Amino acid sequence: MSEPLNGGTQEGRLGWLAITGLAAIVLIGYFGLYLFVKVMQPEYLEFVITLGHLIITIAVIIVIRMIELPGLRKERAFLLTEREELCNRLLEERKKIVNDVEQKYTSLVKESVPLMLSARSLGLSHIHKNRKEAQPDIDKAIARTQDTLLMTGVAFHETYNIENEVGSITKKVQFNPDIKARFLLLNPYTTGAVLRAFLETDPTEIEDYITRKGKAFVEHNTLYADWHRAFAIFSHSGMKDRVRFYRCDPAVWLVITDDRVFVEPYTFGRPKRVPGEVVVDWRMGGHMPVFEFKRDSQVAEILENHFERLWAITRDGMCSGAGVKDLHSLWGSEDASIEKLNSEVFNVRMNTLDTLYQSLNNGGAVARDAMQTPSPNGN
């Protein structure tokens, strides 16, 4: 049996019966009106004929709509189903995204919260990628400080250059002579400095240190040049007694101000060289992260104690007195510097230095890489 046009529903059948009955009544009424007007009032016959055309047009429209109605209902039902399915898919996708974000956030929180709590308990306020990235915050901390400025480095001509700050530091000292401003630099006339110089020198030039000793060091080494420059920067009244040159191996690069402490550990490592890169600067410092602590933290207390102990045992400075030896005679004379280096380092440690050179030059891939890896940021 074929399906009725209206879809076979009870509602559809009743609709068609009603339309058919109404059409029969309207048709009978129209013919009655037509016959009455034609006989009794023929002058209105044209109006009745026009009315008949209108009724027929309306009837045709109604029939067409009744024929289309099942299809429209099916299409509407299809669209509603499609919309419902689309909404369900979107809801599922949304739930999946929310679940993924929630899982990642939960994982991140689980990993980060202990780290954040540890950092907070230690007074760690920031970790800078390297010294260069930390410089703006260090500059601000130095500008704010009124009572304390303690700095430890190799020669302060590393990635962070003391020349950029010496003017403001000098003004602070002149304005407040009681400010606790002191500076510790590496003494270049020590074995530790020369060993570091070996690692910061172009491999093709290291042999020159073995043959020409102190003369090559004074003429070519960046560490000695940086120290010479730093000595000149601090060599004026008001600052001389605030500078000393330690003899032990460098441990940390350190800046202590009124409210912040910046520290970077020194290492003998550095990033690998990009293939084909031309080496301009072989310094090793400035590549490790710089940790920024609050001044009232225990870590800051330990680091300040480190500075004070190193200051107390350091006896080389820029002026004589209280057991401190003035290094001006060495700074002002290349001959005196060469003699000092030869007598206290090269002549005494030549076997060690030669062994180091041979080891670095022939000691395998790791050692050669240590010699050939440049410093993109400087020491």
ABEGO torsion letter per residue (X at the ends): XBBBAAGGBAAAAAAAAAAAAAAAAAAAAAAAAAAAAAAABAAAAAAAAAAAAAAAAAAAAAAAAAAAAAAAAAAAAAAAAAAAAAAAAAAAAAAAAAAAAAAAAAAAAAAAAAAAAAAAAAGBABBBABAAAAAAAAAAAAAABAABBBBBBAAGABABBAAAAAAAAAAAAAABAABBBBBBBBBAABAAAAAAAAAABBAAAAAAAAAAEAAAAAAABAAAAAAAAAAAAABBBGAAAABBBBABBBABBBBBBAABBBBBBBBABBBBBBBGBBBABABABGABBBBBBBAABAAAAAAAAAAAAAAAABABBABBEGGBBBAAAAAABAAAAAAAAAAAAAAAAAAAAAAAAAAAAAAEAAAAAAAABBBAAEX
